[in-house]
Amino acid sequence: MALISAAEYADKHGKARRTVSQMCKNGGFETAMKIGRNWAIDEDEPYPDRRVKSGEFKNWRKPKNSAP
């Protein structure tokens, strides 16, 4: 388990540094730990995909009882 900084992790995965830091703060990574004022993440941890893929929110603006 080799730890890298949140900035290095963001650059490696093509994400914004601020986004990665906020995900660390909010518990988005399993291996994130704070060392002093900086966050460190395992370099092998994949970037989490939190998109909803179930289709649960598809057409959520349309009323349920509307006539076609």
N, C-alpha and C positions, 0 to 999 in steps of 0.2 A: 504494500500500500504506500505509494508515493504521493505526498501531498503537494499541491500547487496552489498558488494564490487564486482568488476569485477573478482577478484581472486576467491572469494567464488562461484560466478556464474559459472565460468569456471570449478571449481572442481565439482560442483553439476551436471553439464551437460556433464562432461567428455571431455571437450575441452581444448585446450592450452590457457594459460593465455594471452599470447601475441595476439592470434587471437581474443579473446574477447575484449581486449583493443583496438585493431585496428578497430574492428567493431563499438565500441562505438565512436571512433574518427570520423569514416566515416559515421555515422548516421545509422548504422545497427539495432539499437534498438530504439523503440519509447520512452521508459521511462528512457534511460540513461542520467545521468546528472553528471557534473564534480563538485566535492567538493574538493576544494584545488587542489592537484595534482592527486587525485584518482578519478576513475569513480565509480558510484553507479548505480545499475540497480534494478528494481522491481523484487523481487524473484519469482513472478508468471508469468513473461513474458516468453513465449516459445522461444526456440532457433529458429531463422529463417532458413527456408530451401530454399536456393536460386538456387537449381538445376533446369535446364531447363527440363521440363517433357513433352513438347509438341511434341518432335521429330523433331523440327525445324532444328537441326544441325546434324541429322542422315545422314551418308554417305557424309559429306560435302567435303571430299577430292576427291571424284569421280567426274570426269568431267560430266557435264549435257548431252553432246551430244556424249557420247561414245557408241560404238556398243557393244552388249553383247557377 
